[in-house]
Amino acid sequence: MKYVVCIPDGCADLPVPELDGATSLEAAHTPVLDALAARGQVGLAQVIPPGMPAGSDVGNMSIFGYDPARYHTGRSPIEAAALGLTLSSDQVAYRCNLVTVTEDGIMADFSGGHPDSEQAAEVIAALDTELGGEVSFHAGVQYRHTLIAPAEWADAVCTPPHDLSDQPIVGPSGPAGPKLAALEEASRSIVSRFGLKANRIWLWGQGFQPEMPSFREMHGVEAGMVSAVDLVRGIGALTNMSVTDVAGATAWYDTNYEGKRDAALAGLAAGADLYVIHVEASDEAGHEGNVAEKVRCLENWDRRILAGLVDGLDKMGPWRLLLLPDHATPLTLRGHIDDPVPYLLVDSQVDGPGGVYTERGAASSEVVPGHCLMAKLLAHGETAS
């Protein structure tokens, strides 16, 4: 039996006025997904536990089968793991975004114009040279980077920048707030030298390194994953999954959909039992409020991943597939919410009750904890019903 987990990041939505009240899932032309739902089980999952932030760190940890209430210590230490960074007990990691803030203090772009990773690495190197010492800066992907600081810097309240899109900024508070604010202010003159749309850093998502059992210890199978996002790759690194690099895979609309699909099929053919395919594009479209692009992202999933994925899996033998987002990113809100999200479970050998994979299609379903879905997927012999 082979297993695949598909994560169209942030794809769940609320009704969109520009789509005549439909959601992006309802508006997208997805014949392969529709056919899978007709033979599988559609349900609702609470991937964000009550009281926890509605972020990809929490949501993806749930999907991987780890209860965030037990294992989550913060967003940035997961990303640090993807960069090969190991934190000591007296260190804390912060997410370090390159952002664009207007002169009158409005968060104009939480992603700093999506600089390419090579350009961003030059900026981060300059920040480390000029502001490093007690702290250190580490380059990640595009606008997503990491700051390592002493443990006493951990006590601060920081707002995720994507929650402030087109709104007045809210700076860090708490005992460590002044240190963080000073560092952010000092970054302005450095970042602005590089001619990017980004003009400063934004620090948030802090935490200490979590201790997580390996995926095999947790679930009894060998697993791999493919993603262009350090946060998701970090969960793989922390749980000893095989993390695959794919040429042309980005965390943007232009990502290599086919390359991710083919990497998963190749990994399964080489002996992995389970593969995770994560694509960030639909979440980015939600944050931008880009209706057409979010619909297009879902259609790309259908045409460029699911179609060939199902054919490839059929050639290998029996398979089971789980598909769901890590949270909802409504186009109308341009931020994450903690509502339950629809999931789809399909078994190639046994048909389930069938359904429609949309928010409304799953609305009457019983809500299950997100971290329980991995066990449901891996339940050998259990049908998809």
Secondary structure, DSSP 8 states (H G I E B T S, - for coil): -EEEEEEETTBB----GGGTT--HHHHS--HHHHHHHHHSEEEEEE-S-TTS--SHHHHHHHHTT--HHHH---SHHHHHHHTT----TTEEEEEEEEEEE-TTSBEEETTTT---HHHHHHHHHHHHHHH-SSSEEEEEETTEEEEEEEGGGG--B---GGGGBTSB----BSTTHHHHHHHHHHHHHHHGGG--S--EEEEEEEE-------HHHHHSS-EEEE-S-HHHHHHHHHTT-EEE--TT--SSTT--HHHHHHHHHHHHHTT-SEEEEEE-HHHHHHHHT-HHHHHHHHHHIIIIIIHHHHHHHHHHS-EEEEE--SSB--TTTTS-B---EEEEEEESSS-------SHHHHTTS-EEEGGGHHHHHT-TT----
